[in-house]
Amino acid sequence: MNEELLTILDQMEREKGIDKELLFKAIESALASAAKKIVGNKEKEAEVTAVIDRSTGQITIMSEGKPVKSAEFGRIAAQTAKQVIIQKIREAERDIVLEDYTKRIGTIVNGSVHRFEKGDIVLDLGKTEAILPRSQQCQGERYRQGDRIRAYILEVNKTSHGPQVVLTRSDVAFVKKLFEIEVPEIMDGIVEIRSIAREPGERTKLAVWSKDEKVDAVGACVGMRGSRVKDIVSELKGERVDIVRWSDDIKEYVKAALSPAEPLETTIDKTNKRIAVTVADDQLSIGIGKHGQNVRLASRLIGWEIDIRGKEEKAKKTAEALLAGKPADKEAVAGTEAVEAKTKKNKGGEKAKGSGEAFGLTAIKGIGPKIAKILIAAGYDTPEKIKALAVEDLIKLEGIGEKTADKILKAVKNI
């Protein structure tokens, strides 16, 4: 028994990496506890200790400092040593698995579906089991027992039943890691992923930037004929992935983020981190996306609130605000100003100049920039004020004739 015990402890130290001295102390403690039941009495609990000779394996039971001999000690020693060794092996294996997977947090692992527990998926990783909670699964993905799954290690927890490895397929970190694996330029640090916005199972927007001007960040991620991004989309079960070029110019960045929509004008409110975007009316639905998905992801990607409107809607809002005698929304005025100026310039006319109010009046059909300036100079800077005038009042203003006055009043009343 003694030599056999030493041999087993030596083997465990080599194969399992368990310190032999730790095993000696654990067995001694267990032996002392078991021996107390034999040498103790009802009046006084005996002080019992067990000592194992490290070189010979000889076991000695001591009570009150004196050696105690009993025929039962041999059987107790054998059973106790066996139980302690089995327990320590299990603990050591759990600690090794815990340490191994703790180091692997932030990496992707492969596992097979072992069973289902209330919506959660339990995967067999080989050395241990892992859990893919329902909250970390992608919408629309369905699995059967035995299916292979790739997932990202989110966290590793120590429990009384051993290490618990928690996985995710819905976190943005999973997509980021897939790109790091598929795109060598990202792994080498040449291309950086600056921002990711994702709605799991549906769509992801990814902003990338290159340190090397010779390396196209978007092209590197897409790959030859889309080979790299196709592999990632396949792993994500068909989830759409938009790769855009990051820019420190917020106007360029929002233009890329809203792709495939093409903004006509962009107004920046740096104080409130808000962006007003005007697009062509036929581009509005594309810019907003299905259930607002495109603009929502773009907003999360750049970290600014985005207000997107069609050209016609923007002009209508400005006109309604002016008609009510209220200050028009600054963004609406700015958007209308830019659109009006651009329209006149494209028609070959002189580029409109003047105050924000002038451009607000020009949103009313029949009032051009020159007439708007005349009206504002006379104090008639809102449609409500103009509406209260008569033709006789208007023709008193230099530059406005009877026909023009009549035209102005009709336009204001038609609003």
Secondary structure as UniProt FT lines:
FT   HELIX           2..15
FT   HELIX           20..39
FT   STRAND          48..52
FT   TURN            54..56
FT   STRAND          59..63
FT   TURN            64..65
FT   STRAND          66..68
FT   TURN            71..72
FT   HELIX           73..103
FT   TURN            104..106
FT   STRAND          108..117
FT   TURN            118..119
FT   STRAND          120..124
FT   STRAND          129..132
FT   HELIX           134..136
FT   TURN            139..140
FT   TURN            145..146
FT   STRAND          148..159
FT   TURN            160..161
FT   STRAND          162..168
FT   HELIX           172..182
FT   HELIX           184..187
FT   TURN            188..189
FT   STRAND          191..199
FT   TURN            200..202
FT   STRAND          203..210
FT   TURN            213..214
FT   HELIX           217..222
FT   HELIX           224..226
FT   HELIX           227..235
FT   TURN            236..238
FT   STRAND          240..245
FT   HELIX           250..257
FT   TURN            258..260
FT   STRAND          263..269
FT   TURN            270..273
FT   STRAND          274..279
FT   HELIX           281..283
FT   HELIX           284..288
FT   HELIX           290..292
FT   HELIX           293..302
FT   STRAND          305..310
FT   HELIX           311..323
FT   TURN            324..325
FT   HELIX           330..346
FT   TURN            347..348
FT   HELIX           356..361
FT   TURN            362..363
FT   TURN            365..366
FT   HELIX           369..377
FT   TURN            378..379
FT   HELIX           383..387
FT   HELIX           391..395
FT   TURN            398..399
FT   HELIX           402..414
//
